[in-house]
């Protein structure tokens, strides 16, 4: 059983931001919140649902995957690393376990959206990308 302190862990470790405390928005204006707002938990746990036999949950998450539009708003930036490990990684691992074609199609779509991140003079990716700008 969790103690009351454990239930409020997030609020204890992430106090409300004050104006004097820097945020990601300070470093990169218009960084898209909550890992892009595309349903990160559904993507990140696709393979876990399959491994644990949660077939109904997987089917529901698959519907979300089908409907997801990976193009960010005009002024939002997508954090490259987090997007790759959570979204692209989730899609590819679930595809490897299920052979669902939509997962591979969406992984390809996302990779194309992210590809401008490598348009640098060094070839190393930017921290974040906005493919519409």
C-alpha positions in Angstrom: 0.0 0.0 0.0 1.3 3.4 -0.9 1.8 6.0 1.7 0.3 9.5 1.2 3.8 10.8 0.5 4.3 8.4 -2.4 1.0 9.5 -3.9 2.2 13.1 -3.9 5.7 12.3 -5.2 5.2 14.2 -8.4 4.0 17.4 -6.6 7.0 17.2 -4.2 9.6 16.8 -6.8 8.2 19.1 -9.4 7.0 22.3 -7.6 5.3 24.9 -9.6 7.7 26.9 -11.7 8.4 30.4 -10.7 9.2 33.2 -13.1 12.9 33.2 -12.0 13.3 29.4 -12.7 14.4 28.6 -16.3 12.4 26.2 -18.3 12.8 24.4 -21.7 10.8 27.3 -23.2 13.6 29.6 -22.0 16.1 27.6 -24.0 13.9 26.8 -27.1 10.9 28.9 -27.6 7.6 27.1 -28.5 8.9 23.6 -27.4 5.8 21.4 -27.8 4.6 20.3 -24.3 4.1 16.8 -23.0 6.3 15.1 -25.6 4.4 16.6 -28.6 0.8 16.0 -27.4 0.4 12.9 -29.5 -0.4 10.4 -26.8 3.1 9.4 -25.7 2.0 6.7 -23.2 0.0 4.8 -25.9 3.0 4.8 -28.2 5.6 4.1 -25.6 3.7 1.1 -24.2 2.5 -0.6 -27.4 5.1 -3.4 -27.0 4.3 -3.8 -23.3 0.6 -4.3 -24.1 1.5 -7.0 -26.6 4.0 -8.8 -24.3 1.5 -8.8 -21.4 -1.4 -10.0 -23.5 -3.4 -6.8 -23.2 -5.0 -7.3 -26.6 -8.0 -5.0 -26.1 -5.8 -2.2 -24.9 -3.5 -2.7 -27.8 -6.4 -2.5 -30.3 -7.5 0.7 -28.7 -4.0 2.2 -28.8 -3.7 1.1 -32.4 -6.8 3.3 -33.2 -5.0 6.2 -31.7 -1.9 5.5 -33.7 -3.9 5.4 -36.9 -5.5 8.8 -36.2 -2.3 10.5 -35.1 -1.1 13.4 -37.3 2.7 13.9 -36.7 2.9 17.4 -38.1 3.4 19.9 -35.2 1.7 23.2 -35.0 3.4 26.0 -37.0 5.4 27.4 -34.1 6.0 24.2 -32.1 9.3 22.3 -32.0 9.5 18.5 -31.5 12.3 17.2 -29.2 14.2 14.8 -31.4 15.7 12.3 -28.8 12.5 11.9 -26.8 10.4 11.6 -29.9 12.7 8.9 -31.3 12.9 6.8 -28.2 9.3 7.0 -27.2 7.3 7.3 -30.4 9.5 5.7 -33.0 10.9 3.1 -30.6 7.4 2.2 -29.5 6.1 1.9 -33.1 9.1 -0.2 -34.2 9.1 -2.6 -31.3 5.4 -3.1 -31.5 5.7 -3.8 -35.2 8.4 -6.4 -34.6 6.0 -8.2 -32.2 2.8 -7.8 -34.1 3.6 -7.3 -37.8 0.8 -4.7 -38.0 1.5 -2.8 -41.2 0.1 0.5 -39.8 2.8 0.6 -37.2 5.5 0.5 -39.9 3.7 3.0 -42.0 3.4 5.4 -39.0 7.1 4.9 -38.1 8.0 5.8 -41.7 5.8 8.9 -41.5 7.3 10.0 -38.3 10.8 9.5 -39.5 10.1 11.7 -42.5 8.7 14.4 -40.2 11.8 14.2 -38.0 14.4 14.1 -40.9 14.9 17.9 -41.1 16.7 17.6 -37.7 19.8 16.5 -39.6 19.9 19.5 -41.9 22.9 20.9 -40.1 26.4 21.8 -41.2 27.9 19.0 -39.1 25.3 16.3 -39.7 24.6 16.0 -36.0 21.0 16.5 -35.2 19.5 19.6 -33.7 17.9 19.2 -30.2 14.5 19.9 -31.7 12.9 20.3 -35.0 9.9 22.0 -36.6 9.5 20.5 -40.0 7.1 23.2 -41.1 9.6 26.0 -40.7 
